[in-house]
Amino acid sequence: MSETDLWELVLETRRDLDRWIERGRRAQAAAGRGDWETARAELEARRFLQEQVSARLHRLHAGAAPGGRGLPGGEDARQWLAQLEEHLRQALEADRQLRLALAVRHEALAERAHFLEQARRAVAAYARNAPPSTPVDSAN
């Protein structure tokens, strides 16, 4: 891997990480608004970006691994890779926050479904035990 290829790979990875973080924020905002179709679409786009980033990081790792070709660029390359690693940490934190928001929403929906099921059962029990009603005279 030439030094030019390395920098191109690092910059492409950084751009995709930026897009990954932004897609996560959009998905979280859509989930907060209850727009689940948009949240799902953002998460699908994010999954594609995750695959791209993963492939690029694998290429970087293969070049830096013991027995690998090594990374050109010396200290500058190491500094850029450290920044890329920090950026990846931020992306993972955004992902964690999104998962937390979705888990909270899932829990709220489960509680709502439980409440509605209890209400349905109560209405059904009342209907079974209620005395027959007499028609209401609407002329009064």
C-alpha positions in Angstrom: 0.0 0.0 0.0 1.6 3.3 -1.1 1.4 6.3 1.1 -1.1 8.0 -1.3 -3.3 4.9 -1.1 -3.0 4.9 2.7 -4.1 8.6 3.0 -7.0 8.0 0.5 -8.1 5.0 2.5 -8.0 6.9 5.8 -9.9 9.9 4.3 -12.5 7.7 2.8 -12.9 5.8 6.0 -13.2 9.1 7.9 -15.9 10.4 5.5 -17.9 7.2 5.8 -17.6 7.3 9.6 -19.0 10.9 9.5 -21.9 9.7 7.3 -22.4 6.7 9.7 -22.6 9.1 12.7 -25.0 11.4 10.9 -27.3 8.5 9.8 -27.4 7.4 13.4 -28.4 10.9 14.5 -31.1 11.0 11.8 -32.4 7.6 12.8 -32.5 8.6 16.5 -34.3 11.9 15.6 -36.8 10.0 13.5 -37.4 7.5 16.2 -37.9 10.3 18.7 -40.6 11.7 16.3 -42.2 8.3 16.0 -41.3 8.2 12.3 -40.3 4.5 12.2 -40.2 4.2 8.4 -37.5 6.9 8.2 -35.6 5.4 11.2 -35.6 2.0 9.5 -34.3 3.6 6.2 -31.6 5.5 8.0 -30.5 2.3 9.8 -30.4 0.4 6.5 -28.2 3.1 5.0 -26.1 3.0 8.1 -25.6 -0.7 7.8 -24.2 -0.3 4.3 -21.8 2.3 5.6 -20.8 0.0 8.4 -19.8 -2.7 5.9 -17.7 -0.2 3.9 -15.9 1.1 7.0 -15.3 -2.5 8.2 -13.8 -3.5 4.9 -11.5 -0.4 4.9 -10.5 -0.9 8.5 -9.7 -4.6 7.7 -7.4 -3.3 4.9 -5.7 -0.9 7.2 -5.3 -3.6 9.8 -3.8 -6.0 7.3 -1.2 -3.4 6.3 -0.3 -2.6 10.0 -0.3 -6.2 11.4 2.9 -7.9 12.2 4.1 -9.7 9.1 2.0 -7.3 7.0 3.5 -4.8 4.5 3.6 -2.1 7.1 2.1 1.3 6.9 4.1 4.1 5.1 4.1 7.6 6.3 5.8 7.2 9.7 4.6 9.3 12.6 2.0 11.2 10.5 0.3 8.0 9.5 0.2 6.9 13.1 -1.3 10.2 14.2 -4.0 10.0 11.5 -4.8 6.5 12.4 -5.1 7.5 16.1 -7.5 10.3 15.0 -9.4 7.7 12.9 -9.6 5.4 15.9 -11.0 8.3 18.1 -13.5 9.0 15.4 -14.6 5.4 15.4 -15.0 5.5 19.1 -17.4 8.5 18.7 -19.3 6.6 16.0 -19.6 3.6 18.4 -20.9 5.9 21.1 -23.5 7.4 18.8 -24.5 3.8 17.9 -24.8 3.0 21.6 -27.0 6.1 22.2 -29.2 5.1 19.3 -29.6 1.6 20.6 -30.5 2.9 24.0 -33.1 5.3 22.5 -34.6 2.4 20.5 -34.6 0.1 23.5 -36.4 2.8 25.6 -38.9 3.2 22.8 -39.4 -0.5 22.6 -40.0 -0.7 26.3 -42.5 2.1 26.2 -44.4 0.4 23.3 -44.4 -2.9 25.3 -45.9 -1.1 28.3 -48.5 0.5 26.1 -49.4 -2.9 24.5 -49.7 -4.4 28.0 -52.0 -1.6 29.1 -54.2 -1.9 26.0 -54.4 -5.7 26.5 -55.5 -5.2 30.1 -58.1 -2.6 29.0 -59.4 -5.0 26.3 -59.8 -7.8 28.8 -61.6 -5.5 31.3 -64.0 -4.3 28.7 -64.6 -7.9 27.5 -65.2 -9.1 31.1 -67.6 -6.2 31.7 -69.5 -7.0 28.5 -69.9 -10.6 29.6 -71.2 -9.7 33.1 -73.3 -6.6 32.3 -77.0 -6.9 32.5 -78.9 -6.7 29.2 -79.4 -3.1 28.3 -82.7 -1.5 27.6 -83.0 0.7 24.5 -82.7 4.4 25.3 -85.7 6.5 24.3 -84.2 9.3 22.3 -87.5 11.3 22.3 -87.0 12.4 26.0 
